[in-house]
């Protein structure tokens, strides 16, 4: 949901411990695609729900700089086109500290409305 509140090309810091890893062992295979368009073509040929989730994440990673604070291996986070961080301070050190931002607790349950 942060993508709805973030300016194009902006930074999103995602705090997701991911103690259960990816949920499915085959999730990362979708990120072998060159980009979201290639992944979309794979899904059209052979749809899987996991692939749709990966596509949605990849689209956002292409539009924004997503910094993931998690327990996942750095290599896996980079494979998903995100920037790994071990803690919030590390992620905050990488972004423009003068930019306006939002804190979205339980963001998956929110739909931000940004007035223009």
N, CA, C and O atoms as a GROMACS GRO file, in nm:
protein
  464
    1UNK      N    1   0.081  -0.120   0.000
    1UNK     CA    2   0.000   0.000   0.000
    1UNK      C    3   0.086   0.126   0.000
    1UNK      O    4   0.039   0.234  -0.039
    2UNK      N    5   0.210   0.114   0.043
    2UNK     CA    6   0.298   0.231   0.044
    2UNK      C    7   0.317   0.287  -0.097
    2UNK      O    8   0.342   0.407  -0.113
    3UNK      N    9   0.305   0.204  -0.198
    3UNK     CA   10   0.320   0.250  -0.336
    3UNK      C   11   0.215   0.354  -0.372
    3UNK      O   12   0.238   0.438  -0.459
    4UNK      N   13   0.099   0.349  -0.307
    4UNK     CA   14  -0.007   0.446  -0.334
    4UNK      C   15   0.024   0.583  -0.274
    4UNK      O   16  -0.033   0.684  -0.316
    5UNK      N   17   0.114   0.588  -0.176
    5UNK     CA   18   0.147   0.713  -0.109
    5UNK      C   19   0.284   0.767  -0.147
    5UNK      O   20   0.317   0.881  -0.114
    6UNK      N   21   0.362   0.687  -0.216
    6UNK     CA   22   0.500   0.724  -0.248
    6UNK      C   23   0.508   0.790  -0.385
    6UNK      O   24   0.441   0.749  -0.479
    7UNK      N   25   0.592   0.893  -0.395
    7UNK     CA   26   0.617   0.956  -0.524
    7UNK      C   27   0.695   0.860  -0.614
    7UNK      O   28   0.777   0.782  -0.566
    8UNK      N   29   0.668   0.866  -0.743
    8UNK     CA   30   0.738   0.782  -0.839
    8UNK      C   31   0.890   0.796  -0.820
    8UNK      O   32   0.942   0.908  -0.815
    9UNK      N   33   0.959   0.684  -0.809
    9UNK     CA   34   1.103   0.686  -0.790
    9UNK      C   35   1.146   0.709  -0.646
    9UNK      O   36   1.265   0.714  -0.617
   10UNK      N   37   1.049   0.722  -0.556
   10UNK     CA   38   1.080   0.747  -0.415
   10UNK      C   39   1.124   0.621  -0.341
   10UNK      O   40   1.132   0.512  -0.398
   11UNK      N   41   1.153   0.640  -0.214
   11UNK     CA   42   1.201   0.531  -0.129
   11UNK      C   43   1.087   0.474  -0.045
   11UNK      O   44   1.006   0.548   0.011
   12UNK      N   45   1.082   0.343  -0.038
   12UNK     CA   46   0.990   0.272   0.052
   12UNK      C   47   1.077   0.185   0.141
   12UNK      O   48   1.161   0.109   0.093
   13UNK      N   49   1.055   0.196   0.270
   13UNK     CA   50   1.123   0.106   0.365
   13UNK      C   51   1.018   0.007   0.414
   13UNK      O   52   0.920   0.045   0.477
   14UNK      N   53   1.041  -0.118   0.384
   14UNK     CA   54   0.949  -0.225   0.422
   14UNK      C   55   1.010  -0.303   0.538
   14UNK      O   56   1.115  -0.364   0.524
   15UNK      N   57   0.943  -0.300   0.652
   15UNK     CA   58   0.986  -0.375   0.768
   15UNK      C   59   0.909  -0.507   0.769
   15UNK      O   60   0.790  -0.510   0.802
   16UNK      N   61   0.975  -0.614   0.733
   16UNK     CA   62   0.911  -0.745   0.724
   16UNK      C   63   1.012  -0.850   0.767
   16UNK      O   64   1.100  -0.888   0.689
   17UNK      N   65   1.001  -0.897   0.888
   17UNK     CA   66   1.100  -0.988   0.943
   17UNK      C   67   1.118  -1.114   0.857
   17UNK      O   68   1.230  -1.162   0.841
   18UNK      N   69   1.010  -1.166   0.803
   18UNK     CA   70   1.014  -1.284   0.715
   18UNK      C   71   1.074  -1.405   0.784
   18UNK      O   72   1.157  -1.475   0.726
   19UNK      N   73   1.034  -1.431   0.907
   19UNK     CA   74   1.089  -1.545   0.981
   19UNK      C   75   1.057  -1.678   0.915
   19UNK      O   76   1.129  -1.775   0.935
   20UNK      N   77   0.950  -1.684   0.836
   20UNK     CA   78   0.914  -1.806   0.765
   20UNK      C   79   0.969  -1.808   0.622
   20UNK      O   80   0.927  -1.889   0.540
   21UNK      N   81   1.063  -1.720   0.594
   21UNK     CA   82   1.122  -1.715   0.461
   21UNK      C   83   1.023  -1.662   0.359
   21UNK      O   84   0.960  -1.559   0.380
   22UNK      N   85   1.010  -1.734   0.247
   22UNK     CA   86   0.926  -1.689   0.136
   22UNK      C   87   0.788  -1.752   0.136
   22UNK      O   88   0.705  -1.720   0.051
   23UNK      N   89   0.763  -1.841   0.230
   23UNK     CA   90   0.634  -1.907   0.235
   23UNK      C   91   0.630  -2.031   0.147
   23UNK      O   92   0.572  -2.133   0.185
   24UNK      N   93   0.690  -2.023   0.030
   24UNK     CA   94   0.700  -2.136  -0.063
   24UNK      C   95   0.841  -2.142  -0.119
   24UNK      O   96   0.902  -2.039  -0.148
   25UNK      N   97   0.892  -2.260  -0.134
   25UNK     CA   98   1.029  -2.278  -0.182
   25UNK      C   99   1.047  -2.230  -0.325
   25UNK      O  100   1.157  -2.191  -0.363
   26UNK      N  101   0.939  -2.230  -0.404
   26UNK     CA  102   0.952  -2.194  -0.546
   26UNK      C  103   0.922  -2.047  -0.575
   26UNK      O  104   0.913  -2.009  -0.691
   27UNK      N  105   0.906  -1.965  -0.473
   27UNK     CA  106   0.871  -1.824  -0.494
   27UNK      C  107   0.979  -1.749  -0.573
   27UNK      O  108   0.947  -1.672  -0.664
   28UNK      N  109   1.104  -1.769  -0.539
   28UNK     CA  110   1.213  -1.693  -0.601
   28UNK      C  111   1.230  -1.720  -0.750
   28UNK      O  112   1.289  -1.639  -0.821
   29UNK      N  113   1.181  -1.833  -0.798
   29UNK     CA  114   1.198  -1.866  -0.940
   29UNK      C  115   1.140  -1.760  -1.031
   29UNK      O  116   1.188  -1.741  -1.143
   30UNK      N  117   1.038  -1.690  -0.985
   30UNK     CA  118   0.973  -1.588  -1.067
   30UNK      C  119   1.064  -1.470  -1.093
   30UNK      O  120   1.047  -1.400  -1.193
   31UNK      N  121   1.160  -1.447  -1.007
   31UNK     CA  122   1.249  -1.333  -1.022
   31UNK      C  123   1.366  -1.362  -1.118
   31UNK      O  124   1.456  -1.280  -1.133
   32UNK      N  125   1.363  -1.477  -1.182
   32UNK     CA  126   1.458  -1.506  -1.288
   32UNK      C  127   1.422  -1.429  -1.414
   32UNK      O  128   1.503  -1.418  -1.506
   33UNK      N  129   1.301  -1.376  -1.419
   33UNK     CA  130   1.257  -1.296  -1.534
   33UNK      C  131   1.336  -1.167  -1.540
   33UNK      O  132   1.375  -1.112  -1.437
   34UNK      N  133   1.359  -1.119  -1.661
   34UNK     CA  134   1.439  -0.997  -1.680
   34UNK      C  135   1.373  -0.874  -1.618
   34UNK      O  136   1.442  -0.788  -1.564
   35UNK      N  137   1.241  -0.866  -1.626
   35UNK     CA  138   1.167  -0.752  -1.572
   35UNK      C  139   1.021  -0.792  -1.556
   35UNK      O  140   0.984  -0.907  -1.581
   36UNK      N  141   0.938  -0.697  -1.513
   36UNK     CA  142   0.797  -0.728  -1.487
   36UNK      C  143   0.721  -0.767  -1.614
   36UNK      O  144   0.627  -0.846  -1.607
   37UNK      N  145   0.760  -0.713  -1.728
   37UNK     CA  146   0.693  -0.750  -1.854
   37UNK      C  147   0.721  -0.896  -1.890
   37UNK      O  148   0.631  -0.969  -1.931
   38UNK      N  149   0.845  -0.936  -1.874
   38UNK     CA  150   0.881  -1.075  -1.901
   38UNK      C  151   0.809  -1.168  -1.804
   38UNK      O  152   0.764  -1.276  -1.842
   39UNK      N  153   0.800  -1.126  -1.678
   39UNK     CA  154   0.730  -1.206  -1.578
   39UNK      C  155   0.581  -1.215  -1.613
   39UNK      O  156   0.519  -1.320  -1.598
   40UNK      N  157   0.524  -1.105  -1.658
   40UNK     CA  158   0.384  -1.106  -1.700
   40UNK      C  159   0.362  -1.208  -1.812
   40UNK      O  160   0.264  -1.282  -1.810
   41UNK      N  161   0.452  -1.212  -1.908
   41UNK     CA  162   0.441  -1.309  -2.018
   41UNK      C  163   0.447  -1.453  -1.967
   41UNK      O  164   0.374  -1.539  -2.015
   42UNK      N  165   0.535  -1.477  -1.870
   42UNK     CA  166   0.542  -1.612  -1.810
   42UNK      C  167   0.411  -1.648  -1.743
   42UNK      O  168   0.365  -1.761  -1.752
   43UNK      N  169   0.351  -1.550  -1.674
   43UNK     CA  170   0.225  -1.576  -1.606
   43UNK      C  171   0.112  -1.603  -1.704
   43UNK      O  172   0.026  -1.688  -1.680
   44UNK      N  173   0.112  -1.531  -1.815
   44UNK     CA  174   0.009  -1.554  -1.916
   44UNK      C  175   0.020  -1.695  -1.975
   44UNK      O  176  -0.081  -1.757  -2.010
   45UNK      N  177   0.141  -1.745  -1.985
   45UNK     CA  178   0.164  -1.879  -2.039
   45UNK      C  179   0.136  -1.988  -1.937
   45UNK      O  180   0.091  -2.097  -1.972
   46UNK      N  181   0.163  -1.958  -1.809
   46UNK     CA  182   0.148  -2.060  -1.704
   46UNK      C  183   0.122  -1.991  -1.570
   46UNK      O  184   0.215  -1.969  -1.493
   47UNK      N  185  -0.005  -1.959  -1.544
   47UNK     CA  186  -0.040  -1.881  -1.426
   47UNK      C  187  -0.024  -1.960  -1.297
   47UNK      O  188  -0.058  -2.078  -1.288
   48UNK      N  189   0.031  -1.891  -1.197
   48UNK     CA  190   0.037  -1.941  -1.059
   48UNK      C  191   0.018  -1.821  -0.968
   48UNK      O  192   0.067  -1.712  -0.998
   49UNK      N  193  -0.052  -1.840  -0.858
   49UNK     CA  194  -0.076  -1.730  -0.764
   49UNK      C  195   0.056  -1.672  -0.714
   49UNK      O  196   0.070  -1.551  -0.702
   50UNK      N  197   0.153  -1.759  -0.684
   50UNK     CA  198   0.284  -1.712  -0.639
   50UNK      C  199   0.348  -1.619  -0.741
   50UNK      O  200   0.413  -1.521  -0.705
   51UNK      N  201   0.330  -1.650  -0.867
   51UNK     CA  202   0.384  -1.568  -0.974
   51UNK      C  203   0.319  -1.430  -0.977
   51UNK      O  204   0.386  -1.330  -1.002
   52UNK      N  205   0.189  -1.425  -0.951
   52UNK     CA  206   0.120  -1.297  -0.947
   52UNK      C  207   0.171  -1.211  -0.831
   52UNK      O  208   0.189  -1.090  -0.846
   53UNK      N  209   0.196  -1.274  -0.718
   53UNK     CA  210   0.252  -1.202  -0.603
   53UNK      C  211   0.391  -1.149  -0.638
   53UNK      O  212   0.423  -1.034  -0.606
   54UNK      N  213   0.472  -1.231  -0.702
   54UNK     CA  214   0.606  -1.188  -0.743
   54UNK      C  215   0.597  -1.074  -0.844
   54UNK      O  216   0.672  -0.977  -0.835
   55UNK      N  217   0.505  -1.084  -0.939
   55UNK     CA  218   0.488  -0.978  -1.039
   55UNK      C  219   0.452  -0.846  -0.972
   55UNK      O  220   0.508  -0.741  -1.005
   56UNK      N  221   0.358  -0.850  -0.878
   56UNK     CA  222   0.317  -0.729  -0.807
   56UNK      C  223   0.435  -0.666  -0.733
   56UNK      O  224   0.451  -0.544  -0.735
   57UNK      N  225   0.516  -0.746  -0.670
   57UNK     CA  226   0.635  -0.697  -0.599
   57UNK      C  227   0.736  -0.639  -0.697
   57UNK      O  228   0.794  -0.534  -0.672
   58UNK      N  229   0.758  -0.708  -0.808
   58UNK     CA  230   0.856  -0.662  -0.906
   58UNK      C  231   0.816  -0.529  -0.970
   58UNK      O  232   0.901  -0.443  -0.993
   59UNK      N  233   0.688  -0.512  -0.998
   59UNK     CA  234   0.640  -0.385  -1.052
   59UNK      C  235   0.674  -0.270  -0.957
   59UNK      O  236   0.718  -0.164  -1.001
   60UNK      N  237   0.653  -0.292  -0.830
   60UNK     CA  238   0.682  -0.187  -0.730
   60UNK      C  239   0.833  -0.164  -0.718
   60UNK      O  240   0.878  -0.051  -0.704
   61UNK      N  241   0.909  -0.271  -0.722
   61UNK     CA  242   1.055  -0.257  -0.713
   61UNK      C  243   1.112  -0.184  -0.833
   61UNK      O  244   1.219  -0.123  -0.824
   62UNK      N  245   1.043  -0.190  -0.946
   62UNK     CA  246   1.087  -0.115  -1.064
   62UNK      C  247   1.048   0.033  -1.056
   62UNK      O  248   1.115   0.117  -1.115
   63UNK      N  249   0.943   0.064  -0.985
   63UNK     CA  250   0.895   0.202  -0.976
   63UNK      C  251   0.954   0.279  -0.858
   63UNK      O  252   0.963   0.402  -0.862
   64UNK      N  253   0.993   0.208  -0.752
   64UNK     CA  254   1.042   0.271  -0.629
   64UNK      C  255   1.171   0.204  -0.585
   64UNK      O  256   1.204   0.094  -0.629
   65UNK      N  257   1.244   0.272  -0.497
   65UNK     CA  258   1.360   0.210  -0.433
   65UNK      C  259   1.309   0.147  -0.303
   65UNK      O  260   1.282   0.217  -0.205
   66UNK      N  261   1.296   0.016  -0.304
   66UNK     CA  262   1.240  -0.056  -0.189
   66UNK      C  263   1.355  -0.111  -0.106
   66UNK      O  264   1.437  -0.188  -0.154
   67UNK      N  265   1.360  -0.069   0.020
   67UNK     CA  266   1.461  -0.115   0.116
   67UNK      C  267   1.390  -0.214   0.208
   67UNK      O  268   1.296  -0.177   0.279
   68UNK      N  269   1.434  -0.338   0.208
   68UNK     CA  270   1.369  -0.442   0.288
   68UNK      C  271   1.450  -0.473   0.412
   68UNK      O  272   1.564  -0.519   0.403
   69UNK      N  273   1.391  -0.446   0.528
   69UNK     CA  274   1.451  -0.482   0.656
   69UNK      C  275   1.392  -0.618   0.694
   69UNK      O  276   1.275  -0.628   0.728
   70UNK      N  277   1.476  -0.722   0.687
   70UNK     CA  278   1.426  -0.857   0.711
   70UNK      C  279   1.541  -0.948   0.754
   70UNK      O  280   1.655  -0.905   0.768
   71UNK      N  281   1.506  -1.073   0.774
   71UNK     CA  282   1.604  -1.176   0.805
   71UNK      C  283   1.644  -1.254   0.680
   71UNK      O  284   1.724  -1.348   0.688
   72UNK      N  285   1.591  -1.218   0.564
   72UNK     CA  286   1.624  -1.288   0.440
   72UNK      C  287   1.769  -1.263   0.400
   72UNK      O  288   1.828  -1.162   0.436
   73UNK      N  289   1.824  -1.357   0.327
   73UNK     CA  290   1.961  -1.343   0.277
   73UNK      C  291   1.968  -1.224   0.181
   73UNK      O  292   1.880  -1.205   0.098
   74UNK      N  293   2.074  -1.144   0.194
   74UNK     CA  294   2.091  -1.026   0.109
   74UNK      C  295   2.081  -1.062  -0.039
   74UNK      O  296   2.019  -0.989  -0.116
   75UNK      N  297   2.140  -1.172  -0.079
   75UNK     CA  298   2.138  -1.215  -0.219
   75UNK      C  299   1.993  -1.237  -0.267
   75UNK      O  300   1.960  -1.200  -0.380
   76UNK      N  301   1.909  -1.295  -0.184
   76UNK     CA  302   1.769  -1.318  -0.221
   76UNK      C  303   1.691  -1.187  -0.232
   76UNK      O  304   1.609  -1.171  -0.322
   77UNK      N  305   1.718  -1.094  -0.142
   77UNK     CA  306   1.651  -0.964  -0.146
   77UNK      C  307   1.690  -0.890  -0.274
   77UNK      O  308   1.605  -0.831  -0.340
   78UNK      N  309   1.818  -0.893  -0.308
   78UNK     CA  310   1.863  -0.829  -0.433
   78UNK      C  311   1.802  -0.897  -0.555
   78UNK      O  312   1.770  -0.830  -0.653
   79UNK      N  313   1.788  -1.026  -0.550
   79UNK     CA  314   1.725  -1.100  -0.661
   79UNK      C  315   1.582  -1.051  -0.685
   79UNK      O  316   1.533  -1.052  -0.798
   80UNK      N  317   1.516  -1.008  -0.578
   80UNK     CA  318   1.380  -0.954  -0.590
   80UNK      C  319   1.380  -0.806  -0.625
   80UNK      O  320   1.276  -0.741  -0.626
   81UNK      N  321   1.501  -0.752  -0.654
   81UNK     CA  322   1.522  -0.613  -0.695
   81UNK      C  323   1.499  -0.512  -0.582
   81UNK      O  324   1.465  -0.397  -0.607
   82UNK      N  325   1.519  -0.556  -0.459
   82UNK     CA  326   1.510  -0.467  -0.344
   82UNK      C  327   1.648  -0.454  -0.281
   82UNK      O  328   1.739  -0.532  -0.310
   83UNK      N  329   1.663  -0.355  -0.194
   83UNK     CA  330   1.789  -0.332  -0.124
   83UNK      C  331   1.777  -0.388   0.018
   83UNK      O  332   1.689  -0.346   0.093
   84UNK      N  333   1.863  -0.482   0.055
   84UNK     CA  334   1.854  -0.540   0.189
   84UNK      C  335   1.908  -0.446   0.296
   84UNK      O  336   2.001  -0.369   0.272
   85UNK      N  337   1.847  -0.454   0.414
   85UNK     CA  338   1.895  -0.380   0.531
   85UNK      C  339   1.873  -0.468   0.653
   85UNK      O  340   1.772  -0.539   0.661
   86UNK      N  341   1.965  -0.464   0.747
   86UNK     CA  342   1.954  -0.546   0.868
   86UNK      C  343   1.867  -0.481   0.975
   86UNK      O  344   1.813  -0.548   1.062
   87UNK      N  345   1.855  -0.347   0.968
   87UNK     CA  346   1.774  -0.277   1.067
   87UNK      C  347   1.724  -0.145   1.009
   87UNK      O  348   1.767  -0.103   0.901
   88UNK      N  349   1.634  -0.080   1.080
   88UNK     CA  350   1.575   0.044   1.032
   88UNK      C  351   1.679   0.154   1.017
   88UNK      O  352   1.673   0.230   0.920
   89UNK      N  353   1.772   0.165   1.109
   89UNK     CA  354   1.874   0.269   1.099
   89UNK      C  355   1.956   0.255   0.971
   89UNK      O  356   1.989   0.355   0.907
   90UNK      N  357   1.989   0.132   0.933
   90UNK     CA  358   2.064   0.110   0.810
   90UNK      C  359   1.982   0.154   0.688
   90UNK      O  360   2.036   0.216   0.596
   91UNK      N  361   1.855   0.123   0.686
   91UNK     CA  362   1.769   0.165   0.574
   91UNK      C  363   1.752   0.316   0.571
   91UNK      O  364   1.758   0.376   0.463
   92UNK      N  365   1.732   0.378   0.685
   92UNK     CA  366   1.715   0.523   0.691
   92UNK      C  367   1.840   0.597   0.645
   92UNK      O  368   1.831   0.705   0.586
   93UNK      N  369   1.958   0.539   0.670
   93UNK     CA  370   2.084   0.603   0.630
   93UNK      C  371   2.098   0.611   0.478
   93UNK      O  372   2.178   0.690   0.428
   94UNK      N  373   2.022   0.531   0.406
   94UNK     CA  374   2.034   0.526   0.260
   94UNK      C  375   1.936   0.618   0.186
   94UNK      O  376   1.947   0.634   0.064
   95UNK      N  377   1.844   0.678   0.256
   95UNK     CA  378   1.742   0.757   0.187
   95UNK      C  379   1.763   0.905   0.209
   95UNK      O  380   1.840   0.946   0.297
   96UNK      N  381   1.696   0.986   0.130
   96UNK     CA  382   1.700   1.131   0.143
   96UNK      C  383   1.626   1.170   0.271
   96UNK      O  384   1.503   1.161   0.278
   97UNK      N  385   1.700   1.211   0.370
   97UNK     CA  386   1.640   1.242   0.501
   97UNK      C  387   1.556   1.370   0.498
   97UNK      O  388   1.482   1.397   0.592
   98UNK      N  389   1.568   1.450   0.391
   98UNK     CA  390   1.490   1.573   0.381
   98UNK      C  391   1.356   1.551   0.310
   98UNK      O  392   1.274   1.642   0.303
   99UNK      N  393   1.335   1.432   0.257
   99UNK     CA  394   1.211   1.402   0.185
   99UNK      C  395   1.096   1.385   0.283
   99UNK      O  396   1.115   1.340   0.396
  100UNK      N  397   0.979   1.422   0.238
  100UNK     CA  398   0.859   1.401   0.320
  100UNK      C  399   0.821   1.254   0.314
  100UNK      O  400   0.841   1.189   0.211
  101UNK      N  401   0.768   1.202   0.422
  101UNK     CA  402   0.733   1.061   0.422
  101UNK      C  403   0.619   1.029   0.515
  101UNK      O  404   0.565   1.116   0.583
  102UNK      N  405   0.583   0.904   0.516
  102UNK     CA  406   0.472   0.855   0.597
  102UNK      C  407   0.514   0.730   0.670
  102UNK      O  408   0.599   0.654   0.623
  103UNK      N  409   0.455   0.708   0.785
  103UNK     CA  410   0.471   0.583   0.858
  103UNK      C  411   0.337   0.512   0.850
  103UNK      O  412   0.234   0.570   0.885
  104UNK      N  413   0.338   0.387   0.804
  104UNK     CA  414   0.214   0.315   0.782
  104UNK      C  415   0.214   0.184   0.861
  104UNK      O  416   0.246   0.078   0.806
  105UNK      N  417   0.179   0.190   0.990
  105UNK     CA  418   0.170   0.065   1.066
  105UNK      C  419   0.060  -0.023   1.006
  105UNK      O  420  -0.044   0.027   0.964
  106UNK      N  421   0.084  -0.153   1.003
  106UNK     CA  422  -0.013  -0.248   0.946
  106UNK      C  423  -0.057  -0.202   0.808
  106UNK      O  424  -0.177  -0.200   0.778
  107UNK      N  425   0.038  -0.166   0.725
  107UNK     CA  426   0.010  -0.107   0.594
  107UNK      C  427  -0.076  -0.195   0.505
  107UNK      O  428  -0.150  -0.143   0.422
  108UNK      N  429  -0.069  -0.324   0.519
  108UNK     CA  430  -0.149  -0.412   0.433
  108UNK      C  431  -0.298  -0.395   0.459
  108UNK      O  432  -0.380  -0.434   0.376
  109UNK      N  433  -0.334  -0.337   0.572
  109UNK     CA  434  -0.474  -0.316   0.606
  109UNK      C  435  -0.521  -0.174   0.573
  109UNK      O  436  -0.635  -0.139   0.603
  110UNK      N  437  -0.435  -0.094   0.513
  110UNK     CA  438  -0.467   0.047   0.484
  110UNK      C  439  -0.467   0.072   0.335
  110UNK      O  440  -0.400   0.003   0.259
  111UNK      N  441  -0.544   0.173   0.294
  111UNK     CA  442  -0.537   0.223   0.158
  111UNK      C  443  -0.520   0.374   0.171
  111UNK      O  444  -0.617   0.445   0.198
  112UNK      N  445  -0.399   0.424   0.151
  112UNK     CA  446  -0.376   0.567   0.169
  112UNK      C  447  -0.445   0.649   0.060
  112UNK      O  448  -0.448   0.610  -0.057
  113UNK      N  449  -0.498   0.761   0.100
  113UNK     CA  450  -0.556   0.857   0.005
  113UNK      C  451  -0.474   0.984   0.018
  113UNK      O  452  -0.472   1.047   0.124
  114UNK      N  453  -0.406   1.020  -0.088
  114UNK     CA  454  -0.318   1.138  -0.086
  114UNK      C  455  -0.389   1.249  -0.162
  114UNK      O  456  -0.415   1.236  -0.282
  115UNK      N  457  -0.419   1.357  -0.094
  115UNK     CA  458  -0.487   1.470  -0.156
  115UNK      C  459  -0.385   1.550  -0.237
  115UNK      O  460  -0.271   1.570  -0.194
  116UNK      N  461  -0.428   1.594  -0.353
  116UNK     CA  462  -0.340   1.674  -0.438
  116UNK      C  463  -0.394   1.815  -0.454
  116UNK      O  464  -0.333   1.897  -0.522
   0.00000   0.00000   0.00000
